[in-house]
Amino acid sequence: MAEIDATSKHPGQTFCQYAGGKCPETFSEPSKETILFLYPSKPEIISSTIEEAAANISERNTNKSYITWRDLRKEGKMIFCEICKAMVSSSFLVCDITTLNFNLLFEIGYIFGLGKPFIPVFDTTFGDNKRMLTKIGLLDTIGYRSFLNPRDLVKAVEAGAPDRTLQRSPKIDTFRPIFYMKTPLDTSGSIRITSIIKKAWFRFRVYDPSERFRLQLNWAIREVDKSRAVVAHLLDPRRKEAALVHNARCAFVAGVAMASQKRTLLIQEGKADHPIDYRDLIRDYEKPAHINAIMDEFFRGLVDTLQSPVKGVAAAQRSVLEDIDIGDIAAENEIENLRSYYVRTGQFTTARKGHAQLVVGRKGSGKTALFYALRHQIGPERMSTLVLDLKPEGYQFANLHETILRQFTSAVRQHTLTAVWDYVLLLELAHKILTDKNEIKTSNRNPQITSVWNAIGDEYTLHRSLEEGDFSERLNNLIQKIIGRFPKGEVSLTAPEITQLVFCHDIKRLRELLVDYLTNKEEVWLLFDNLDKNWKINREDDYEAVILRSLLDASRKLQKMLIRGGVNFHAVVFIRNDIYSFFLERTTDRGKEQVVHLNWDDANVFKEMFRLRVGTDSPFSAELDEIWSKTFDVHVLGQNSFNYIVERTLMRPRDFLLFIHHALQTAINRGHNRILEEDILHGEEVYSRDLFESLTYEIRDIDPGLEDVLYCFLESKRTLYESDLIAILKEGKIPELQMQKAIRTLLWFSFLGVLTSDMEERYAHSVGYDTKKLVKLSDWVEKENSERIYAIHPGFAKVLEVKE
């Protein structure tokens, strides 16, 4: 047998995580064409069917070698290195994805990393695994072949492997070399890992399931390709479906990373039985404190990798479209790039002038992008400004709610939380002054400022250590300390007593020092994002509204203190509009805050967004219409293609970029040099599924009882009379008393719209989410003695297979 060319097919020629360096294995060319079957050993009803099919097809095709993973066992033990060598030598592979087995998902990821063709097969009658496949993402759009018996499998294999060449990124992101798979739950371990990565000098990109509900195949592979290292945090299996979905995604991504010769670390929460293929990549921890040593060891190895030459994935240039990079839909992964292509809207200008205390918008409306754009424009690198930008990662106030605040009246709860926020903001302002490199330089240049800076440090250490983690960890630790100071059991505390328990030490001196230090600044800003991350509205409890109200009260108190001292101070809090609506319902003294609403009602803004993103780094720099005509077919189903795409968004930047991304990836995968009509239509199918999943989670956060309501509309008509709509909801088991509330919710989220008197469709995003106005616009039918007419938003048409 001839030895395989190591420069083209050897997966570990530069680095293998198992070997800790170059792969020592010998790869040989088989004597005849080989096809490898990969599948789980259990359930036997699946494995026996596949093994029988492999035996049958071997008898029919003796000129080829059809082997299963069982044929690779040595001394009764499965060794992944043998599977790796078999993968490399196979012309294509057959992989069962019925059971969503973690070993198989890792191996399929490895196959994608190698760029090998394969046939995914699926017994679609097996339980509800198809639903789980959709939740996990990644493989639900690749086109599997279904089977029930060996005959079906033989037919599927003899048809050959489909051409599934995906775009690979040959460029390493040397600025942000780590890709981090964050958990969907903000556990203590998750907060600790995020804090450690933030504090390390390595910059990183992140997959955050709370922001990107589905993990798309192309995006995941691209992010691995751009990385030098991949870190994934695995959840304890006892966390049930959340752990199943997340850990499955991590298994796949780890497989891609291993095959792509990236440093790979899987950190496991708690003890678990690990799949044999990648158990050596996993490091367990029982306590969050153990994570520090694990990460430190990994970072030391990563330093060596970063000092070695950068080798990206080999990629043949197949399409000029590969030069287009519209960036990531998550602003957190585009922080630096936003400097060059952020569209400065009127809302941005209002916030920059200091005329907004709240920036309100739906998920995906660009709140975080405005957060970073505002920070960039203020210029935190300038000595004359100070920007305190806070982004907590988790819901740190939950324990405070459960253990203390339920005991007190509404007024006492408000006072307690305001005191906590007052304490947090003062300490964070001091922490920023003591740790920011510009502030350290400023203090060293001026002896008078140095004395104040040192005094702030002395006061700060009375309250907490300067070395504590990032803001999320500091906030979590502080709240735990406050909880520990409260007396146990039923108690009656006055407001002054609560204040003493919260602050512990006298804070007056620190207040005075902060004013003295900041008097020399031209501008001081507080920017607060992520407060509502993972919040779910509970109509029986106003706790979230109290947290927001208390933060606003504390920021106003800080503003008054600094303004009295001559400091030009502004505070802006970024919040979801469903949380803000709930806040208004539970607030009597409205109107204190100036609010900027991120409602996108002008399609021209999306044009400018696309022009700036494409024009920053591509051969397509030109006017928008010229860029668009060079890049896209101008018409789709007889309609202008730009308008076609925009009309299928919920008028949010994230939706627009997601649609463009899917159409672009489809065209690249098909080797097209322009995005054709067929690419747009195929991209729409994937986009529609993403939009559906995203809205399902949004609805669950505001009303868990309606989580599955969207499924009621499968194969319905797109336009519905009110009686038809009610019949659909009744069939979906929506109680009669909840019917109108359900309709209002679907209107508010723009899933449903109404037909106005001129028979135009109107949705909530076009009327500032004022559903009362929307309903009023549909009242014209009363004059016609008819019924109100609703419309399902066209963005959901593909996934729901609705009828026009």
N, C-alpha and C positions, 0 to 999 in steps of 0.2 A: 504493500500500500504506500502511495506517495504521501509525503508530508504536506500539509496544507500551508499555503503561503501566509506566513505570520503577519506580514504587513497589511494584508487585506481582510483576513477573516479571524485572526486570533483576538478574542475579546479581552484578554488581559495583557496585551503586549506592553502597555505602559504601567497599568496599575490594576490590581485585583484586591478588593477589600478582604477576601478570605486569606490571601497570601500575604497581605500587608505590603505588597510591592508588585513586581512583575510576576505573571502567572508562570509556574514551573512546569505545567503540564505539556505533554506532547500531543499535537493535533494531527491526525492522519486522515487521508482521503479514503473513503470506503471503496470497496471493489465494484459496487454497483449502486445505482441511485437508491437513496434511503428516505423513507417517510416515517416519522416518529409520532406515536400516539401518546398524548399526555392526558391523564384523567385521575380522579380520586379513587382510592381503594374502596371507599364506602360512599354511598350505599352499593351493595353488590349488584343490585338490579341494573345500575348504570354501568359499573365496571365490567360485569359479565357480558353485557350487550356490546360494549366497545371491543372487548377482547375477542368475542366471536366474530365481529365484523373484520377485525385485523387478520384473523386466521383465514376467513373466507376470501378476502381480497388478495392475500398472499398466494393462495392456491390458484387464483385466476390470473395473477400477474407475476410469474416466476422470474421475470427479468428485473424485477425491483425488489427491494428489501423493505418490508413493512414490520416495524418493531414497536413494542410497547415499552413503557418505562420499567416494567417488571423484568424485561430481558437484560436490563443494565445493572441489576443488583449484583453485588459482590459479597459473598459470605453472608447473605441474608440481610445486609445493611445497605440502605440507599445512600449513595454519595452524590451530592449535587455536581461535583466536578465531572462525573460520568455523564450526567444529563447535559451539562454544558457542552461537552465534546460531541455528544450525539446531536444536539441542536445545531452546532456549527456544521457538522457533516451532512445533515439532512437537507434535501432539496426543498421540502416544506414540512410543516407539522400539522397535526390534527389535535385540537384542544377542546375538551369538554368544559363548558362554562355553566352547566346546569346547577351545580351545588354551590357555586361561588366559594369554592375551597381556597383558602389563603395560599397554600402551596402552589396551586394552579395559577392564581392571580399573579403571584411573584414570577412564575415561569413565563406567563404570557407577557408580563412587563419586560422580562429578559429577552423574549423573542422580538418585541418591538425595538428594544435597545440594540439588538443585533441587526435589525432590519430584515429579518427572515420572513418569507411568506408563510401564512398558516390559515387553516380553516377552523373557525370556531363552530362548535356544534352544541345544540341545546335541545333537551327534551322539554318542550314547552308545556307538557301536561303535568310536570312534576311540581306539586305544591304551588306556592305563590312566589317562586324564585324570580319570575319575570318582573314582579313588582320591585323586588330588592335590586335586581339588575338595573332598573331605571333609577332607583334612589342612589345607587353607587355612581352611576354615570360611566364614563370611560368606554365600556364595551357595548353599551346599549344601542349605539348607532353604527356599528361596524358591519352589520349584515350577517348574522349567524345562519347556519343551516340546521333546520329542525330534524329530529329523528325520534322514532318510537321503537325501532327494531334494527337488527344488523343489516337487513336489506336496505333500509333508508340510509344507513351510514356508508355502506359500500357505494351506493349511488352518489352520495355527497363527496366522497373522497375521489372517486374516479373522474368527477367533473373537474378536478384540479383546483389549486388555490387561486383565489381572486387576486387581481392586481390591487394591492392596498398600499402603495408607496406614499408615505407621509412626508410632509416637509420637515427637514431636519435643520437645526440652526448650527452652522459651523463656527459661530462667534461666541466666545466665552465672555460673560459679563464680569470683567475684572473689577469693576467698581462695586458690584454687589454679588460676590461669588457664592453665597450660601442660599439654598432654597429650603425653606422651612415649612413643613406640613403641620399646621397648628390644629389642635383638637377643637371640635365644635362646642365643648364644654369648658368653661373657664375654671378648671380645677386648680388647686394649689400648685400642683406640679407644672401645669401649663403656664401659669403666671410666672413660676420660677424659671422655666426654660426660656420664655420670652424675655424676661428681665436679663438673664445671663447673656443671651445673644445680643440684646441691645447694648449692654455694657461692654461687650467685646469690641475690639477695633475692626472686626469684620462687619461689613454692611451686608444686608440680606434682603431677599424677596420672600413673600409669604403667601401660602394658600390658607385663607381663612374661610372655613365653611359657613360662617355666619354672614359673610359678604358674597360669597360665590357658592350658591347652593348646590350646583352640579359641577362636577369636575370633568371638564371636557378633555377628550383624548389628545387632540392636537396641542392644546395649551399645556397639559401636563408634561408631554414629551419635550416640547420646546423649552419649558422652564428647567427641566433636567439638563438638556443639552447646553444651556447657557451657564450652568453651574460648575463649580469645582467640587462642591460638597452638598449633600442632601441630608437634612435632619428631619426625622418624623417622630412624632410623639404618639405612642399607641395607648389607647384607653384600656382600662381593666375590663375584661369580657363581661363582668357582672353588670356593667352599665348597659347591657342588652343591645337594642337596635342601634343606638348612637355609636356604640363601640364596634358593632358588626360592620356598619357602613364605613366608618372612618378607618378602621384597621384594614379593611379590604382595599381601600384606596391606597393606604400606605404600603401594603404588600406589593401592589402593582408598581407604584412609583419607585420602590426600592429595587424591584427587578430591572426597571429601565436604567436606574442609576448604576447598578452593578455591571450591567452589560456595557454601559457607556463609560466605564472606568472612572467613576466618581467616588470620592470618599463618602461612605454611607453609614449613618448612625440611626438605629431605631431604639428609642427609649421607651421602655414598657412600664406603665403604671401598675404597681403590684406584681404579684407572681402569676404566671400563666404558662400553660403548655404551648410551646412554640412550634410552628411548622418546621420540619427538619431542614428544608432547603435554605432557610435564612435565620435559623436560630442563633448562629454565631455572630450575626450582625446586631443582635438585640442585647441591650443592657437594661436589667431590671432595677427598679428602686422601690423601696417600701416607704421611705419618708422623703419629702421634697428636699431635705437637706443633703441627701445622698447625690442629688443631681449635679451639684457643683463639681465633685470629683470626676464624674462621668464626662461632663462637658469640658473640663480642663484637659483631660487626657485626649479627647477628640480634637480640641483646638491645637494642642501641641503637634499632633500629626498633620493637621491642616496647614500649619505654618510651613512645614517641609514641602507640601504639595504646592503651595502658592509661590514658593521660591523656584520651582521647577518650570521648564518651558510650558507655555499654554498650548494644548492641542485640543482643538474642538472636534466635533463630529464631522467626518468626511461627508460632504454634500455636493452632489452634482447640481450645477445651475441649470434648472429645467425651465424656469419661467421668469420673465422680467418682473412679475408680480412679487417675487421673493424679496425684491429691494424695498417693498413697501412695509413700513412698520407703523401701525396706528397706535402702538403702545398697549398698555394693560388697562382693562376696564376698572381695576381697583386702584384708586389714587395712591394708596399706601405703597404700591410698587412702582409708581411713576413720579416720586417726589421731586427729583432733580429735573426730569424732563418737562414737568409742568411749568418750569421757568420760561421755556421757549414756546409752548403751545397752549397755555391756558387762555381761554377767551374771557377778556375782562368785561363782564356784563355790567348793567346798571346796578345789580345787587352787590357786585364786588365793590364798585365805586362807593356805594352807600356805606358798606361795612368799613372800607378803608378810611373814610372820613370820620369814623367814630360815631355814626348815627344808627348803630344797631347793637342791641344787647342780645338779641336772639336771631339766629339764622335757622329757618325752619324749612324742611323739605322731606319728600318721601325718600325711601331707600333708593339709591341710584340716581338721585337728582343732582349730585355734585357738591354735597356739603363738605366732605373731606377734601375734595379738590380745592374748594374755596378756602378752607382752613390753611392748606399748604401754600396756596397762591398768596393769601394775605400775609402769611409769615414771611414768604420770600420778599414781597413788596415792601414790607415794613423794614426789612433788612436787619435780622438778628446779628449779622456780622459787624454792624456799625457799633462803634463804642458809645455813641450817643443814645442808643435805644436798648431796651431790654424787653424781650418777648418770653413770657412764661407760657409755653404751649404744653397742655396736659391732655393725655389720651389714656385713660385707664383701660385695662384689658378685660376686667371682669366686674361682676356685680358684687363689689366688696361690702355693700351696705346690707346684704341679705341677713347676715348674722346679727347685725345691730337691730334689725327689724324683729327677728324672731326672739331674741333673748331679752330685749329691753323695752323697745318702743311700744309693744302691744300693751304694756302695763299702764301707759300714761294717756292722758286726755289729748285731744288734737292740738290744743295750744302748747302743752308741754312737749309733745313730739316735735312740733315746729321749732320751738326754742332749742331743743336738744340738737336737732339736725343743723340748725343755723350755727350753733356754737361749734359743732364738729367741722362744718365747712369753713368757718372763720379760722379755726385752728389749722386746718389743712392748707388753706391758701397762704396764711402767714408763713408756715414752715416751708412750703414749696417755693415761695418767693425768696426766702433766706437760702434755701438749698441751691436755687438757681444762681444767686449772687456768689455763693461760696465755691461752686463747681464749674461755672462757665469760664472758658479760657479767656474770653475777652474781659470779663469782670476781674479775673485774677490779674491780667495785665494792667488794667486800669488801677487797681488797688496798689500795685507795686510801683507805679509811676508817681503817685501823689501820697506823701506821708500822712496828710490829713485824712485822705480817704482810707489809707491803710489802717489807721487806728479804728475807724468805724467798721471796716471789713473784719478786722480781728475781733472786735466786740460782738459783731453779729455771729461769728463762729462760736464764741464762748457761750452766748445765749442759746444758740441752736443745739449745742451738745447737751444742754440741760434737758432737752425734750426727746432727742433721738440721735443715733449714730449717723455720721455723715456717710458711712460706707454702706448703709442699707441699699437694697436693690433699686430698680427703676420705680417710676411713680406708682404703678399698680401694686408692687410689693410694699412700698412705703405706706401707701394708703391702707392696704390690708393689715400690715403690722400695727399701724397706729390705731385702727378700729379695734383690733383684738386687744390692745392694751387698754383702750377706753372701756371696752366690755368688761375686762378683768377688774376695773376699778369700781364698777357699779355693785352695790350690795345685792345679795341673792334674795329671792323670795319677794313677797308683797311688801312694797315700801311706798312711802309718800314723800317725795322730794320737791323742794321749792326750786324755782328757776335759778337763784344764786347757787344753791347746792349742786345742781346739775352742771352749771358752768364750771364750778371748782373741780368736779369729777372729770370733766372733759379736758380742761387745760392742765390740771395737775400742778404746774408751776405758774408763777406770775408771768403774764405775757406782755405786760405794759412796756417793759424795757425794750423788748424785741420790736414792738410797734414803733417806738420812738427812733430806734436805730435804723429801721427800714426807711422811714420818712427822711431821715438825715442823709442816708446813702443815695436815695433815688432822686433827691432834689436836683442833682446835677444832670439828670437825664432829660433829653428832649421829649421822648415818648416812652411810656411803659404800657405794655399790652398783656392781657390775660386772654388766651384762646383755649377754649375747653371743648373737646370733641369726645365722642364715644361714651358719653355718660349713659346713654340709653341702649348701649349694646346688649343684645339678648334680653331686653326688657319685654315682658308680656303684660299687657294691661289686665288688671283684675278689677272689675267694676265694683266688687264688694269691698275694696280697700283702696284708699287714695294714697298709698305709700309712695308710689312713683311721683305723683304730683307734689307731694310734700318734699321729696328729695330735690326736685327741680326748683320749687319755690324757695327752699332753704338756700340752695346754691346761689340763686339770683339775689336773695337778701344779703347773703354773706359777701358777694362780689360788690353789691352797692355799698355795703359798709366799708369795704376795703377802698373803694373808689372815693368815698367821702373823706376817709382818713388821709389818703394821699393828696387829694385835691386841696384840702385844707393846708397841707404842707407845701403846696405849690407844684405838685407833680401832675403832669399831663397823662392821666391814666384812662384806659379804655378796657372794657371786658366784653367778650363775645362768647356766647354758648351756642353750640350747634346741636340741633335736636330734630328728631323725626316729627313729621306733622301729625301722625296719629297720636303720639305722646303729647304733643302740644295741644291738640283738640281736647284730649282727656284732661290736661292741665287746666284749660279754660273752663271746662265743665265744673271743676272742683275749686275754682278760684273766685272769690267775691270781689277783691280789689283789682280788677283787670285794668289794663291800660298803662301800667307802670313802665313796661318795657317797650322799646322801639324794636319792631320785628321786621326782618327781611324774609320774604317768602320766595323760595326757589321754584317758581312755576315757569316752565319752559313752554311758551305759547307762540314762539316765533321760529319757524323752520330755518330761517336764514342763519340763526345762531349755530345750528348743526352743520350748515354749509361751511361756516367759518371754522368750526371745530375740526372738520375733516380736512380743510385746506391747510390749516396750521400743522396738523399732525403728519400729513403726508408730505407737506412742503419742507419740513425741517431737515429731512435726511433722505431724499430720494431724487431720482432723475425726473420726477413728475412736477417739479416746482413750476407753478404757473397760476393763472386765475382759476377759480373753482370750476367753472363750466368746462374749461379745457382739461383740467385734471380729471374731472369726472368722466368726460367722453373718452379720454385715453384709457381710463381704468375700467369703466363699466359699459355694458350695453346700455344705450340711452333709454330703451323702452323695455318694460316687462308687462306682458299681457295687454299691450296697447296703452300702457300708462307710463308716464315719466318715471324712470327707475328710482331717482332720488325721492320723489314724492311717494312712490310705492313703499319704499323702506320706511320713511318717516311715519307714514300713516299706520304702520304696523308696530310702532313703538308706543309707549305710554307717555311720550314726550319727556323722556328722561335721557340724559347723556349715556348712561350705562346701557340702556336698551339699544340706542342707535349704534354705539360702538360694538356691542355684542353681535348685532345683525351683520354689520360690515365684516366683523372678524370671521363669522361662519361662512359668509359668501366668499371672502378672500381665500380662506383655507380650502374651501371646496375647489375653487379655480386652480390653486397651486397644486393640489393633489391630483387634479386631472390634467396637469401640464399645459393649462391655457395661459396665454399672454394677456388676456383681458378677462374681466369677470363677466361671463356671458349670462344671458337670461336664465339658462338652465342651472347655472351656479347659484344665482340669486334665489331661485325657487327651491333648490335643495337646501341652501343655507337657511331659508325661511323655516323649513321643517325642523331643523335642529334648534334654531332660535326660538320657535314657538314652544318647543318642549321646555327650554330653559325658562322662558317667561312664565309658563304654567307652574313649574316647580317653585320659582321665586315667589309668585303670588300666593301659592298654597301656604308657604311659610309665613308670609306677611299676614294673611288672614288668620292663621293659627295664633299669632302673637296678639291679635286684637280680640279674637273670639274663637277659642278652641273648639266650640261646638260646631263651627262652620268649616273646619279644616278640610273636609272632603266634599264640600258643596260643589266645587267646580266639576267634579266627575259626573254630576247630574246632567251636564249639558253635552255629554258625548253623543255625537251624531244627531244633535238637535238642529233646528233651523237657526240661521244666524239672526234673523229678525223675528221677534216674538210678540204676539199680542199679550196683554197682561194676563189673560186667562190661561194662555199657553205656558207662560212663565210660572204662574202659581201651580199649575198641574205638574210641571217638571220638579219644582221644589217639594211638592207633596210626595211625589214618587221617591224623592231623596230623603224622606223621613224628616223634613223640616216641620216642627210643630206649628199649628195654625197661629198661635199667639206670637211666634217668632218670625212669621212670614214677612211682614213689612220691614222688620229690622234686618232680616237677611237681604232683602232687595236693596235697602239703603246701603248696607255694607258693600254689596257688589257694585253699586253705583259709585260709592266713594272711592273704591279701588280702581275704577275705570274698567272693570271687567265688563260691566253693562253700561250702555249709554241709552239715550232716548232719541226718538225721531222728532224733530221740531216741525212747525207748520209748513216749512219749505222742503220737508222730507230730507233734511240734512241730519247726519248723525252727530250728536254732541255728547262729549264725555266729561267727567268731573275735572280732569286736568285743564280743560279749556275754560272753566268757570271758577278757577281757584279752589276747587274741591268743595264748592258750595252746593251740596246735594239738594237743598231746598230750592235754589234757583233752577237747578237741572230739572227737577220735577215740575216746576212752574212752566218751564219751556215746553213741556209735553202736555200741558193742560188743554191745548187747542183741540184735542180729540173730543172734549166734552161738547163743543159746539157742533161737532159732526155726528153726535150721538154714537160715538164709537169707543174703542178701548185705547188706552195708552199703548204705544208701540215701543218696545225695547230692542236694542241691538247688541249682540255679543261683539266685543272689540275684535277687529280683523287680525290682531296679533295672535289670538288664540285659535283662529280658524283651523290651522293645519293640525295642531295637536289634538283638538277635539273632533276633527273630521266633520265639521258642521256643514250643513247644506245651505247654499245661498237661496 
